Amino acid sequence: MPFHWFVALRYLRDARGQTLLILAAVSVGVSVIVFLSALINGLQASLIASTLGSQPHVTLGVPREVPRALVEPAPGRAVARIVQPASQRLRSIDQWPAVMVQARRVGGVTAASPGVTGSGVATRADAQVLR
């Protein structure tokens, strides 16, 4: 038997009360670490599922409008100009049902659904405001 094992076993046999206390403390510590890591992993999976579960992975939309100059400079001439982009207006996809059918035909797509973006107000006719 190696010397370090001999010393360790002799110490454990002589101090039984302290040995049991150390073993109990180590067991409780390991149990707490295992419990907390399982709790954190479960919380992480739940958080990812709840935040990203309803978010689309791919979003299709209309192309953005790119500002263009009214006059293009002639070759060899310099023109000073300021091109300001117009404010983006809300536009819908032309023939969106056909686009959705095409998106569903793409390999690997499991689901496709239309969505609405923008601001709005929802009201109900018989709603009562409590004060």
N, C-alpha and C positions, 0 to 999 in steps of 0.2 A: 504494500500500500504506500502511495507517495506521501511524503511528509506533510504537505498542505492538507490532504484529506484527513490524516491522522489528527492534526491540530484542530481542524474544523469539527470533527466528530467528538473529540474530547471536550471542546468548549460547549457544544450543543448538549452533551450528556450532563455536564456539571451545572449548567444554568438552565434547568428545565422551564421554570416560570418565565424567564426572560425569552427563551426560545419560543414558547407558545405565544407570548405577546407579540414577538416579531413576526411570526407566521400569520397570526391573525391580522396584524396591521398590513402586511404585504398582501394578504388575500383580499381584504377590504379595498385597498388601493387599486389592485388589479380589477376587481369587480366594478369599481366606480369608473375606471378608465374605459372598460369594455362597454358599460352601460351608456356613458356619455358619447362615445364614438358611434354607437348604434343609434342613439337619439339624434345626433347631429346628421348622420347619413340619412335617416328617415325624414328629418325636417328638410334637408336639402332636396331630396327627391320630391317631397310634397310641395315645396316652394316652387321648384322648377315646373312641376306639372300644373300647378294652379296659375302661375304667371304666364307660362308659354303655351299651355294647353289650348287656349282659345285664340292665340295669336297666329296669323297665317305665316307660313314659311316663305311663300312667294306671293307677291302682289302684282297683278297686272293693271296697267292704267294707260291713259292716253299720253302721248309724248308731250313733253314740255315745249312751250312755244319759245323759239329762239329769236331774239331781236336781230333784224337785218337792216343794213343801211339802205336809204332810199336811192343813193347814187353811189355806184362803184367807181373808184378812181381809174382813170385811163392809165395804160401802161406808161411808166416813166414819170408820172405826176404824183405829187403828194397832196393829200386832202386832209385837212384838220376837221374832225367831226366828233360828236358825242352821240353815242347810241345808247339810249336808255331802254331797259326792258319794260314792257307793259306789265301792269299788275296781272297776276295769274287769275283767271276766272275759272269757276267750277265748270267742268265739262264732263259729260258722260261718255262712256265707250259706245261708239256707233255699232249697233247690232250686237249688243252684249250677250244675248243668248247663244248666238253662233260662236262667239269667242269662248264662252264657257264650255260648249260641246267640244271645241278643239282642244281646250285645256284638259278636259277629262280623257281625251284620246292619247295624250302624251304618256309614254311608258313611265311607270313609277308613281303616277299621280293616284292617290287613293280617294281623294275627295276634292270637290271644287264647289264653291258657293259664291253668289254675288254679295257685295258689301256696299255700305253707304258710308261716306265720310262727309264731314262738314258739321256746322253747328245747326241746332234746331231747338224747338220748344215742343214738349209733349204736354197736352192738356186732356182732361177728361170732363165730360159735360156735368156729371153729378158729383164732382169733387168738392169737398168741404175743407176749408182752411181752419185749423184749430189754433187758437191763440191762447 
